[in-house]
Structures are given as C-alpha cells and as structure tokens.
Amino acid sequence: MKIQANDCSTCGIFQMEPELADGATTDIVHTLGPDVFYFNNPNFGPPPLPLCPAGGPFTPSCTPVPITPRVNFANDITKTFVGRDSPQSATKIAQTGGSSTWRVASGGRMGGVFGEDSVEVAPPAVARTSHCQAQDQVRGKFPVLGFPFPVPAAARITPN
C-alpha cells in the first residue's frame, strides 16, 4: 500500500494505492469524524446545465462536461469546509451518512480532496492501474458550483 499525503496545498489530502501481487482488489472504508456527514450536493442535480460551445467560454451557466450527481462531505460548523472522495479505478460498494466503502483495483487509488476542487465540475479521473499520481488535475479550468450551507436535511445521506 502506497500512501501519499503531500498535496495538501493543492486541496488534496491523501491518496492510497493498493497493489497486490495477485491482482486482487482492496476494500477501503472512509469513515468521517463525528460532526462530518456525506450529502448529495443539490448544486450538481437536475436540471442539467447546458454544455458550452467547444472551447468555451466556460461559466457557471454552461459547462464543458456533463454535470453528474455529486456526493460531498461537509459539517454544520463552517461554510468553507467541503470535500469529496476521489477514486480512480475504484467502485463504491456502500454509502452511509458517515462512511463510504470502495473496492479499489490493484494499482488503482483512493483519495480525498477538499475545497474548491471538490465542488468543481470536471471530468472523472482516467481509469488507471499504475502511476495514479494526481497527473490529470484540471487546475481551475471548469466552473465551481459550490454547495449549500447549511446543507439541507433532505440532501444528507442517512443513516449516519
């Protein structure tokens, strides 16, 4: 298991890369702290925003990629605290309000991001099973849709 925690200045917090000799998958459970919860971000829900013309301009009213539902995590304490799980070659197999479980391919990765990166419209990570460093970063090229604060009860995933 390779663990990296060196990209905090660019909104990442960590990344785990399991690689097994037999190629088997690894289940990774993310468990949030007691005051943190997962929620379905309503800013990423219907109605879908129109796609922008090729090459932009990209704005909050049109996006360069389709907007898909987004699960984020936040708290009720500060409006600047938001994050999300960041999988690559991983499949979510369980979700509650306080934890998520991912099945990660050997050589894939599971990580997390905070801040603007977690609420930015961007294409999903490219499926890879080797060298899964954060090499496909979009670095602010896409609109940031944010999240509501406080998060409405109807958007929170239960049970916690």
Wavefront OBJ file of the C-alpha trace (Angstrom):
o trace
v 0.000 0.000 0.000
v 1.499 3.292 -1.064
v 0.167 6.267 0.910
v 0.762 9.881 -0.119
v -0.190 12.939 1.901
v 1.926 15.582 0.252
v -0.506 17.510 -1.946
v -2.421 19.390 0.788
v -1.531 22.788 -0.709
v -3.461 21.880 -3.882
v -6.605 20.764 -1.992
v -5.772 17.065 -1.876
v -5.394 15.422 1.498
v -4.257 11.904 0.818
v -4.102 9.075 -1.653
v -3.839 5.318 -1.100
v -2.664 2.991 -3.856
v -3.064 -0.717 -3.135
v -1.075 -3.018 -5.364
v -1.305 -6.748 -4.737
v 0.896 -9.388 -6.337
v -2.154 -11.481 -7.228
v -4.028 -8.508 -8.736
v -6.878 -8.778 -6.220
v -8.992 -5.779 -5.234
v -8.807 -3.993 -1.886
v -11.811 -2.622 0.010
v -11.160 0.793 1.581
v -13.547 2.382 4.071
v -13.595 6.157 4.545
v -15.051 6.980 7.958
v -15.851 10.615 8.658
v -15.472 12.358 12.013
v -18.489 12.729 14.308
v -19.504 16.219 13.084
v -18.981 15.495 9.364
v -21.561 13.966 7.013
v -21.946 12.907 3.381
v -24.637 14.579 1.274
v -25.961 14.603 -2.269
v -24.910 18.036 -3.465
v -28.073 19.679 -4.870
v -25.955 22.092 -6.941
v -24.993 19.085 -9.099
v -28.542 17.843 -9.562
v -31.218 18.457 -12.141
v -31.934 20.403 -14.177
v -28.745 19.808 -16.160
v -26.883 22.910 -17.200
v -26.263 23.336 -20.938
v -22.923 22.374 -22.376
v -20.763 25.262 -23.592
v -19.621 25.572 -27.181
v -16.315 23.844 -27.901
v -13.509 25.942 -26.440
v -15.777 27.928 -24.111
v -16.291 30.328 -22.597
v -16.993 28.138 -19.573
v -19.189 29.754 -16.955
v -21.456 28.616 -14.114
v -24.355 28.768 -16.611
v -22.766 26.346 -19.104
v -20.217 23.599 -18.581
v -17.663 21.859 -20.808
v -18.622 18.404 -19.494
v -21.979 16.930 -18.452
v -22.809 17.519 -14.797
v -23.387 14.281 -12.925
v -24.656 13.838 -9.363
v -22.020 14.576 -6.726
v -21.634 13.248 -3.204
v -19.680 15.628 -0.978
v -18.992 15.780 2.739
v -19.323 18.829 4.975
v -20.250 19.899 8.504
v -22.581 22.389 10.180
v -19.731 24.414 11.690
v -18.070 26.248 8.808
v -19.234 27.150 5.313
v -15.732 26.723 3.881
v -15.373 23.043 4.848
v -16.306 20.743 1.956
v -14.680 17.687 0.420
v -15.289 14.501 -1.532
v -13.864 11.053 -2.056
v -11.532 10.857 -5.052
v -11.483 7.371 -6.652
v -9.514 6.074 -9.616
v -10.153 2.532 -10.835
v -12.448 2.103 -7.816
v -16.147 1.290 -7.379
v -18.304 2.479 -4.500
v -19.896 -0.566 -2.851
v -21.551 1.055 0.185
v -22.517 4.532 1.392
v -23.947 5.877 4.641
v -24.040 9.398 6.003
v -20.791 8.805 7.886
v -18.802 6.377 5.746
v -18.193 5.123 2.237
v -16.696 1.807 1.137
v -14.795 1.479 -2.110
v -13.471 -1.578 -3.966
v -10.164 -0.484 -5.484
v -8.434 -2.340 -8.309
v -4.861 -3.399 -7.701
v -2.834 -0.401 -8.860
v -5.822 1.965 -8.622
v -6.167 4.647 -5.993
v -8.495 6.076 -3.396
v -8.067 9.562 -2.074
v -9.865 12.666 -0.977
v -9.964 16.329 -1.941
v -11.130 19.455 -0.121
v -12.273 22.920 -1.018
v -12.949 24.249 -4.492
v -11.594 21.104 -6.165
v -14.359 19.072 -4.507
v -17.188 21.210 -5.926
v -15.742 21.932 -9.372
v -17.383 20.495 -12.497
v -14.678 18.309 -14.031
v -14.438 15.023 -15.897
v -13.826 11.912 -13.774
v -10.296 10.614 -13.332
v -8.966 8.483 -16.172
v -9.083 4.771 -15.293
v -5.536 3.683 -14.487
v -3.958 0.878 -12.539
v -0.409 2.206 -12.430
v 1.214 5.557 -11.694
v -2.014 7.063 -10.282
v -0.438 10.286 -9.116
v -2.562 13.413 -9.473
v -1.348 14.000 -13.016
v -4.727 14.739 -14.587
v -5.513 17.786 -12.464
v -7.783 20.319 -14.149
v -6.438 23.294 -12.158
v -9.451 25.604 -12.248
v -10.477 25.050 -15.878
v -14.101 24.258 -15.001
v -16.920 26.105 -13.205
v -17.161 25.770 -9.425
v -20.774 25.067 -8.406
v -20.181 25.105 -4.649
v -22.611 23.667 -2.110
v -25.410 24.996 0.095
v -24.563 25.950 3.683
v -26.043 24.845 5.869
v -26.686 21.635 3.953
v -30.452 20.965 3.888
v -31.603 17.891 5.814
v -33.186 16.479 2.623
v -29.768 16.372 0.915
v -27.993 14.497 3.732
v -27.367 10.784 3.313
v -28.802 8.725 6.136
v -28.264 6.840 8.318
v -25.169 8.481 9.703
l 1 2 3 4 5 6 7 8 9 10 11 12 13 14 15 16 17 18 19 20 21 22 23 24 25 26 27 28 29 30 31 32 33 34 35 36 37 38 39 40 41 42 43 44 45 46 47 48 49 50 51 52 53 54 55 56 57 58 59 60 61 62 63 64 65 66 67 68 69 70 71 72 73 74 75 76 77 78 79 80 81 82 83 84 85 86 87 88 89 90 91 92 93 94 95 96 97 98 99 100 101 102 103 104 105 106 107 108 109 110 111 112 113 114 115 116 117 118 119 120 121 122 123 124 125 126 127 128 129 130 131 132 133 134 135 136 137 138 139 140 141 142 143 144 145 146 147 148 149 150 151 152 153 154 155 156 157 158 159 160
